[in-house]
């Protein structure tokens, strides 16, 4: 059974995101806070990767434009600088800036402040979820900062413990997805997972994906399919990909959980971003 045209799925998703950014423009007091900050910041890592691996030039150029949009909305780095200046214990500025650096954007003052903030003793003892620690380490590498050694970071994650597969919950599935995402540099470092984790996911990921496909949890289905593309031998399950293609709106949007496909909304950006990246990576690995 052959899968759907993932190249077309990627192109449509990126095109919809390009149009949707008009609803994210903000120059008032909401800038740098709450859902707006997280959503705009999320365009940077996915857009920077898509600009490299999108299946066609037009889509890659549009993806690069998404990163440029996020950079402008962040005051060309000023929002990140001000957040870190107010609280040097924050990790989100480096987590976001590292991906802007990948795309070629720089902020001179942030380039000075970040090494100072990340060099403090408090930076070695963050109160973060284990998979978030992996996110910080990857972003530090992208930002050309020293990366603190932490050999146990992976094993402190839910996935790193190779837990009983039937204990998976929605939250743990997302945590596992983010563990893979950061260890594999947003899909660019395929096969970078420790061998035992790769073997574990090879065995259990197809079953998990089928469960969430049956439940029509498309945001999580895209995350699990993206995870599959990072394995040494991706399963590339045709069934979930076909279901995802049917769930994608003709406009390119993938509806968030619990929303009808005809409704475009703020919460639909995250699953559509993940779909764009997952389908590009699937095309790259030969879906």
Secondary structure, DSSP 8 states (H G I E B T S, - for coil): -----HHHHHHHHHHHHHHHGGGT---STTTTSHHHHHHHHHHHHHHHHHHHH-SSHHHHHHHHHHHHHHHHHTGGGHHHHHHHHH-TT--HHHHHHHHHHHTT---HHHHHHHHHHHTSGGGGS----HHHHHHHHHHHHHTT------TTTGGGSTGGGT--GGG--HHHHHHHHHHHHHHTGGGTSTT-S-HHHHHHHHHHHHHHHHHHHHTT-HHHHHHHHHHHHTSTT----HHHHHHHHHHB-TTS-B--TT--TT---TTHHHHHHHHHHHHHHHHHTT-
